[in-house]
Amino acid sequence: MDNWVYETVISYVAAMIDAEGNIGIGIRRPRNGRSPRHQGYVVFTNTSRLVIDEIVHFFPGTIQNPTPSQTSNKKIWRIHWSDHGMVTLLKAIRPFMIIKRAQADLIFDLVATTIPAKGRPRYWRITPELLSTRDELRRKMLSLNGRLISTSVFAS
């Protein structure tokens, strides 16, 4: 593929995700006393299956079954990226992003705190310091995404 075609595709995907995508950090808290798991993700939705298929062709992700729109009869398709696919996608599109560049950087910061499963002990637990770091990254992400709810009664 020609370099200009590849850059055009990347800039198109960057614009779509920058404008209509969601970049976030979720948390899963196991009930068995193990350490919580923070996981980055990128989600993009669109009513055009053609757009979804083209994006997944260049950046493989999980296409989720369509859901009906709440405002029309159109189906809404969704692509979900996590782990390696998410990092590959964000590394490629970050230079072209405007709105969500800070969210992409937080994902890179989160990934930098992880230890690959092959390199850690079987019953590895994250330290309180590392948990605090990941919680702070998630709090910053929620704030950037406008979803942080203050727990202080004195917050304005």
N, C-alpha and C positions, 0 to 999 in steps of 0.2 A: 504494500500500500504506500502511496506517495506520502511524504511527510506532511504536506499541506492538507491533505485529506484527513490524516490522522489528527492533526491539530484542530481542524475544523470540527471534527466529531467531538473531540475532547472539550472544546470551548462550548459547543452546543449542549453537551451533557452538563457541563459546569453551570451554564446559564439556567438550565431546567431545574437542577437541584438547588442552585442558589436561590431561585425565585419560588419554587414550588415544593422543594424537598424538606426533609426533617433530619437534622443531625442531633443525636442525643446520647446520653449515658443513662442506661437503666441499671437497676440494682435488684438482685435476687437474694432474698434472705432465707437460707435454709432453716428448717425447723430442728435439725439434728445437732445444732450447736456449732456447725462448721462456719467458717468465715463467709461473710456476704460476698457475692460475686458482682462486680461492676462490669458492665459490658457496653461498649460503644455500638452504635448502629446508625445506618443511614437508610431512610425510607423515601421513596418517590412514588406518587400516585398520578395516574392519568387516565382519561377516558378512552384513549386510543391504544389499542393493542399493538398497532404498528410501531408507535413510539416506544412502548415498553420492550417489544422484541428487538428493536434496533439498539437500544441502550444495553440490553442484556447480551447482545451479540458481542459488544466491545468490553463490557464490564459484567461478567457473570454474577448473578445474584439470584435470590429466590423469588420467583413470581408467585404471588398468592392469588387464590381464587378471587374472581371479581365479586364485588359487593354492589348492590344497587345504590345509586345516588339518592340522597334524601330530597333533592330538589328537582330531579328529572328521572326519566326512565333509563338513562344511560348506565352502563356498567362501569365501575371504577376499578382499574387494575392497579396492583401495588407490587413494587420491587423492594425487597429487603436485603441489605448487605450487613454483614457483621464479620468479625475476625479478619482473616487475611484479605478477603474480597473487599471489605470496607477500606482497609489500609491502602490497597492497590488503587481503588477508585479515588480516594481522597488525595493521594500523592499525585495522581495524574491531573486532577481537576483544580487543585488548590491554587495554582498560579493564575487561573482564569476567574476565580471566585471574587466577589465583591462583598456581598452581604454576610455570608456565613463562613468567612475565612477564619474568624476567631473560634468558631465552633470546631472547625477542622483541626486547628492547632490544639484545642483541648483533647480531641480524640488522640492525637499523636502523643500528647503528654500522658494520657491514660495508658496507652499501649507501652510507653516507655517504663511504666511501673510493673509490667507483667513479667513473669518468669515462665518460659515455655514448660508445658507439662512434662516433657522429657527431661528437663533439667532440674526439677525440684523433687524433694523427698515425697514419699507416698502420702504421708499424713501432714503435709505442709499447711501451716496456718499463717495468714498474713499478720504482720506485727500491728500493734495499735497505731504506730506512726504511719505505716503504709495505708491502713484503713482510713486514717484521718486525711491523708493526702488525696486518696481516691474520692472520699466524701466531699472534699473541698472542690475537686474538679467537677463533680456532679452538680454541686451547688452553683458553681460558676456557669455551667451549661444551662441549668434551669433558669438562671438569671438572664443569660443572653437570649434564651428562647421565650422570655416573658412568662415563665411558669413558676417562678419562685414565689412562694407564699410565706410572708413573714410570720414568725411565731411570736414575735414580741408585741406586747400590748402597747408599747411606746413608739413602735415604728410608724412613720408617717408615709 
